[in-house]
Amino acid sequence: NLLPIDAERQFFLQWLAYKLANPEVPGPAIVMVARDSYGTGRGSLIALMTDIFGDRYVTPIDFATLTGQGHQSQYNEWMVDSLIVAVDEAQEVSQNVNRWQARTNAYEHLKGVVDPSGRGIHIKRKTVKNFKGRTYASIFIATNHSDALVIPPNDRRFAVLENGAPLSGEYWTHFHAWRANRANIAAFVDELRKVDLTGYNPYVAPPMTAAKADMIDAGLSDIDRVAEMVIGELEGSLLTKEQ
């Protein structure tokens, strides 16, 4: 229900199964897009990942903190305290720039946060002297906007997956009753350990999905679109960079 496209569901299961087996490897960030829909289950998925990895290692933060735009954004201890960092809604942050520039700024900051491999970073905590640490955090972002980030065509850090339709309240009542039984969580973890990881590599660019292609297209500026149109009509012509 959450990921109705087979290939995208398989990729996410491999991402989660690999993280379970290799918690020290962040892998690509996951962006789940539910286009103008609520109740698709991403919040419940975050709760399920918390059941799997534990409250201590799954950290919910807001989008402003993740993208370095909030008043607390200079503190980044969540990058070394967590295995999963989850944003339950990628809401736009008000800036003194236009909307396209705000989304571009968010992506540029995220490039320094999201890296497929664990790495050393400088950590800032409140009331504590800055120190060197190592991050293993995998990033999970939920959004209702297909243009949440300005992503370049050659991006290798983000997997963008499309969510299905909202589900009924009765469904979620049953789901959370299932979650309340720890034996069910253990059974789910056991199934994750059986997921075939053939073909999955956390260090290479994730597959290009329709949702990611849409997000890339939505991130083009008016100048980008004009440039594409002009270049497309001048096939075979010689142009200098200045032209």
C-alpha positions as CSV (number, residue, x, y, z in Angstrom):
1,N,0.0,0.0,0.0
2,L,2.8,2.4,0.9
3,L,4.9,1.7,-2.1
4,P,2.7,0.4,-4.9
5,I,5.4,0.3,-7.6
6,D,7.1,-3.1,-7.4
7,A,10.6,-1.9,-8.3
8,E,10.5,1.0,-5.8
9,R,9.2,-1.3,-3.1
10,Q,11.9,-3.8,-3.7
11,F,14.6,-1.0,-3.6
12,F,13.3,0.3,-0.3
13,L,13.2,-3.2,1.2
14,Q,16.8,-3.7,0.1
15,W,17.8,-0.3,1.6
16,L,16.2,-1.2,4.9
17,A,17.5,-4.7,5.0
18,Y,21.0,-3.5,4.2
19,K,20.8,-0.9,6.9
20,L,19.7,-3.6,9.4
21,A,22.7,-5.8,8.4
22,N,25.2,-3.0,8.1
23,P,24.1,-0.2,10.4
24,E,27.3,1.7,9.9
25,V,26.5,2.4,6.2
26,P,24.2,5.4,5.6
27,G,23.4,4.6,1.9
28,P,21.4,7.0,-0.2
29,A,18.7,9.2,1.4
30,I,15.1,8.1,0.9
31,V,12.5,10.7,-0.2
32,M,8.9,9.5,-0.2
33,V,6.4,11.6,-2.1
34,A,2.7,11.5,-1.6
35,R,1.3,14.0,-4.0
36,D,-1.1,16.3,-2.0
37,S,-2.2,13.2,0.1
38,Y,-2.1,12.4,3.8
39,G,-2.6,9.2,5.6
40,T,-0.5,7.1,3.2
41,G,1.6,5.6,6.1
42,R,5.0,7.3,6.1
43,G,4.6,8.3,9.7
44,S,3.7,4.8,10.6
45,L,6.7,3.6,8.7
46,I,8.9,5.8,10.8
47,A,7.3,4.3,13.9
48,L,8.0,0.8,12.6
49,M,11.7,1.7,11.9
50,T,11.8,3.0,15.5
51,D,10.5,-0.4,16.7
52,I,13.3,-2.1,14.7
53,F,16.3,0.1,15.6
54,G,15.1,1.5,18.9
55,D,14.1,5.0,20.2
56,R,17.8,5.8,20.9
57,Y,18.9,5.4,17.3
58,V,15.9,6.8,15.3
59,T,15.8,10.6,15.5
60,P,12.9,12.7,14.2
61,I,13.8,16.2,13.2
62,D,12.2,19.0,11.3
63,F,13.1,19.9,7.7
64,A,14.5,23.3,8.7
65,T,17.0,21.6,11.0
66,L,18.0,19.1,8.4
67,T,18.6,21.8,5.8
68,G,20.4,24.2,8.1
69,Q,17.7,26.8,8.1
70,G,16.2,26.6,11.6
71,H,17.4,28.6,14.7
72,Q,18.8,25.4,16.1
73,S,20.4,24.2,12.9
74,Q,24.0,25.0,13.9
75,Y,23.7,22.0,16.3
76,N,24.2,18.7,14.5
77,E,24.6,16.1,17.2
78,W,21.8,14.1,15.7
79,M,24.2,13.1,12.9
80,V,26.3,11.1,15.3
81,D,23.6,10.0,17.7
82,S,21.4,8.3,15.1
83,L,21.2,5.4,12.7
84,I,18.0,6.8,11.1
85,V,17.2,10.5,10.9
86,A,13.5,11.0,9.8
87,V,11.6,14.1,8.6
88,D,7.9,13.4,8.6
89,E,7.1,16.4,6.3
90,A,9.5,18.4,4.1
91,Q,7.8,21.7,4.6
92,E,9.1,24.8,2.9
93,V,11.1,27.1,5.1
94,S,10.6,30.9,4.7
95,Q,13.7,32.7,3.5
96,N,14.4,36.1,2.1
97,V,14.8,34.5,-1.4
98,N,12.4,33.2,-4.0
99,R,10.9,29.7,-3.8
100,W,13.3,28.2,-6.3
101,Q,16.3,29.6,-4.6
102,A,15.1,28.4,-1.2
103,R,14.7,24.8,-2.5
104,T,18.1,25.0,-4.2
105,N,19.7,26.2,-0.9
106,A,18.1,23.2,0.8
107,Y,19.6,20.7,-1.6
108,E,23.0,22.4,-1.5
109,H,23.0,22.1,2.3
110,L,21.8,18.5,2.2
111,K,24.7,17.5,-0.1
112,G,26.9,18.0,3.0
113,V,24.6,16.0,5.2
114,V,23.7,13.1,2.9
115,D,26.6,10.8,2.0
116,P,26.3,7.1,1.1
117,S,29.2,6.2,3.3
118,G,30.0,6.9,7.0
119,R,32.5,9.7,7.5
120,G,34.1,12.0,10.0
121,I,32.5,15.4,10.7
122,H,32.7,18.2,13.2
123,I,30.0,18.1,15.8
124,K,28.4,21.0,17.6
125,R,26.4,20.4,20.8
126,K,24.9,23.0,23.1
127,T,27.2,23.9,26.0
128,V,29.8,21.5,24.8
129,K,33.1,22.3,23.0
130,N,33.0,21.2,19.3
131,F,34.5,17.8,18.6
132,K,35.2,15.4,15.8
133,G,32.8,12.5,15.4
134,R,31.7,10.0,12.8
135,T,28.2,9.8,11.3
136,Y,26.4,6.7,10.2
137,A,23.0,8.3,9.9
138,S,20.6,7.3,7.0
139,I,18.2,10.1,6.0
140,F,14.5,9.5,5.5
141,I,12.3,12.4,4.2
142,A,8.6,12.4,3.7
143,T,6.9,15.1,1.6
144,N,3.6,15.9,-0.1
145,H,5.3,18.0,-2.8
146,S,6.9,16.7,-5.9
147,D,9.1,19.8,-6.1
148,A,10.3,19.6,-2.5
149,L,14.0,19.7,-3.6
150,V,15.9,21.1,-6.6
151,I,17.7,17.9,-7.6
152,P,20.2,17.9,-10.5
153,P,20.0,15.2,-13.1
154,N,23.3,13.6,-12.1
155,D,22.4,13.4,-8.4
156,R,23.6,10.2,-6.6
157,R,22.5,10.9,-3.1
158,F,18.7,10.7,-3.2
159,A,16.2,7.9,-4.0
160,V,12.7,9.4,-4.7
161,L,9.8,7.0,-4.3
162,E,6.1,7.4,-5.0
163,N,3.6,6.6,-2.3
164,G,0.2,5.1,-2.8
165,A,-3.3,6.2,-1.9
166,P,-4.4,7.0,1.7
167,L,-5.8,4.1,3.8
168,S,-8.7,3.9,6.1
169,G,-8.7,4.5,9.8
170,E,-9.7,0.9,10.3
171,Y,-6.5,-0.2,8.5
172,W,-4.3,1.9,10.8
173,T,-6.1,0.6,13.9
174,H,-5.2,-3.0,12.9
175,F,-1.7,-1.9,11.9
176,H,-0.8,-0.3,15.2
177,A,-2.4,-3.2,17.1
178,W,0.0,-5.5,15.1
179,R,2.9,-3.2,16.0
180,A,2.1,-3.4,19.7
181,N,3.1,-7.0,19.7
182,R,6.9,-7.2,19.9
183,A,6.8,-10.7,18.4
184,N,5.4,-9.2,15.2
185,I,8.3,-6.8,15.0
186,A,10.7,-9.7,15.5
187,A,9.0,-11.6,12.7
188,F,9.2,-8.5,10.4
189,V,13.0,-8.2,11.2
190,D,13.4,-11.9,10.4
191,E,11.8,-11.3,7.0
192,L,14.1,-8.4,6.4
193,R,17.1,-10.6,7.0
194,K,15.9,-12.8,4.2
195,V,15.6,-10.0,1.6
196,D,17.7,-10.7,-1.4
197,L,20.3,-8.0,-1.7
198,T,21.6,-9.0,-5.1
199,G,22.1,-5.9,-7.3
200,Y,21.9,-3.5,-4.4
201,N,24.9,-1.2,-3.8
202,P,24.5,1.6,-1.2
203,Y,27.5,3.5,-2.7
204,V,26.2,4.0,-6.2
205,A,23.4,6.3,-7.5
206,P,19.9,4.9,-6.7
207,P,17.6,4.0,-9.7
208,M,16.0,6.8,-11.6
209,T,12.3,6.7,-10.8
210,A,9.4,8.5,-12.4
211,A,9.0,10.4,-9.1
212,K,12.7,11.5,-9.2
213,A,12.4,12.5,-12.8
214,D,9.4,14.7,-12.0
215,M,11.3,16.3,-9.0
216,I,14.3,17.0,-11.3
217,D,12.0,18.5,-13.9
218,A,10.1,20.6,-11.3
219,G,13.4,21.9,-10.1
220,L,14.4,23.5,-13.4
221,S,14.5,27.3,-13.3
222,D,13.1,29.3,-16.2
223,I,16.6,30.0,-17.4
224,D,17.3,26.2,-17.4
225,R,14.2,25.6,-19.5
226,V,15.1,28.4,-22.0
227,A,18.6,27.0,-22.3
228,E,17.3,23.5,-23.0
229,M,14.9,24.9,-25.7
230,V,17.6,26.9,-27.4
231,I,20.2,24.1,-27.3
232,G,17.6,21.7,-28.6
233,E,17.0,23.9,-31.6
234,L,20.6,24.4,-32.4
235,E,21.6,20.8,-32.8
236,G,24.9,20.6,-34.8
237,S,25.8,24.2,-34.2
238,L,29.0,25.3,-32.5
239,L,28.5,27.5,-29.4
240,T,31.0,28.9,-27.0
241,K,30.4,29.0,-23.3
242,E,29.8,32.7,-23.4
243,Q,27.2,32.4,-26.1
